[in-house]
Amino acid sequence: MLLPIDLRSDTLSVITPGMRRAMADAEVGDDLYGGDPTTRRLERHCAELLGKEAALFTASGTLSNQLALRGHTRRGSEVITDAKYHINFFESAATADLSGVVLNPVDTPDGVLTPTLLDAAVDRKRRARLTSSPSLVWVENTVNYYGGSVIRVDDLAGLRAAALDKGLPLHMDGARLPNASVATGTSLAEYAATVDTVAVSFAKALGAPFGSILAGPADLIEQAVVHRLWFGGGLHQSGFMAAAALYALEHHIDRLADDHAHARLLRDLLVEHPGFTAPEPATNMVVADVSGTGLDSTEFVRAAAEVGVKAARWTDTRVRLVTRLGVEESTVREAVRRLHRVAERHGALTAG
Ligand SMILES: *Cc1c(COP(=O)(O)O)cnc(C)c1O
């Protein structure tokens, strides 16, 4: 029996015995009946870590994003972002429904929203009293679509200045901001200082089972507490989950360097077979083009599953492979052996 190896996402990491103990031992109350002490501790810790006035624990990255959006925007206004960011790819319906805003997505070549592109996005529509006007600029870091690519803090500072110049606030969807921080040596606070609000996920690379933090100005966070309840995201004994998040912040940030090294190894080994091409990963994701195997990405994902490797279909020709807590160097080597077997098997079939 082949032991299954699941490389579809970093949300699939299994919680560690230490995290389980921290959750079991958590001091809890009820967040809607007088407050939950561990949740308060997490929120204070995150506000400090991100250098913001306040922070709010939420159920998901999507909820943190939607609360930020609601807090920053007016109905009928416009959010300038990249077409490939999560907000446009996966949250555009929520954006329209919950906040009544429209997205003005630009096509960046590499996931980096620049002042020039921001200018172009503002200028390409007629701006008059009766038309929509922008109310928010939105970036993502790391950029999921571009295989966990990193936006440098200098680029964000430039965008921040350009947005301020137009009187627009800036939000960062930092579901994987800890990966960007570890990859560049830029602290979470240095990154967060370039934006008004930031959302960071605990259930992605940090390996907790649940949750996200939204950090920003105190008045916006106060409003977000209300909207969180309206959106059905009020929490009760959230201390168990907050304890897991606190544990992740303490124990799982430095180890992201291992995930990044494993992703580089995965890519380097994978492209030793001519069926695969992939750019060097900046963080924990490999986006591999499999067209050299003669299979499209859907066929490749199916064939990989048959040899016990789960990959995520990304585009017609590309698949995504993500390293995470629980994926060791030996796991990577075994996964690549199996994926090479897929390429060889299919290559042999088409040759014969
Ligand atoms: C996963 C992800 C989200 C959404 O997080 P959920 O917890 O799944 O709602 C938002 N933005 C980015 C960049 C993500 O990768």
The ligand as a Tripos MOL2 file, in Angstrom:
@<TRIPOS>MOLECULE
LIG
   15    15     1     0     0
SMALL
NO_CHARGES

@<TRIPOS>ATOM
      1 C1         -6.9030   30.8250    1.5640 C.3       1 LIG1
      2 C2         -6.8460   32.2600    1.2470 C.ar      1 LIG1
      3 C3         -7.8640   33.1210    1.6670 C.ar      1 LIG1
      4 C4         -9.1160   32.6410    2.3570 C.3       1 LIG1
      5 O1         -8.8880   31.9910    3.5570 O.3       1 LIG1
      6 P1        -10.0070   30.9930    4.1240 P.3       1 LIG1
      7 O2         -9.5860   30.7940    5.5500 O.co2     1 LIG1
      8 O3         -9.9370   29.7570    3.3000 O.co2     1 LIG1
      9 O4        -11.3160   31.6940    4.0250 O.co2     1 LIG1
     10 C5         -7.7290   34.4560    1.3710 C.ar      1 LIG1
     11 N1         -6.6550   34.9190    0.6950 N.ar      1 LIG1
     12 C6         -5.6670   34.1210    0.2910 C.ar      1 LIG1
     13 C7         -4.5120   34.6980   -0.4290 C.3       1 LIG1
     14 C8         -5.7240   32.7590    0.5290 C.ar      1 LIG1
     15 O5         -4.7590   31.9560    0.1020 O.3       1 LIG1
@<TRIPOS>BOND
     1     1     2 1
     2     2     3 ar
     3     2    14 ar
     4     3     4 1
     5     3    10 ar
     6     4     5 1
     7     5     6 1
     8     6     7 2
     9     6     8 1
    10     6     9 1
    11    10    11 ar
    12    11    12 ar
    13    12    13 1
    14    12    14 ar
    15    14    15 1
@<TRIPOS>SUBSTRUCTURE
     1 LIG1         1 GROUP 0 **** ****
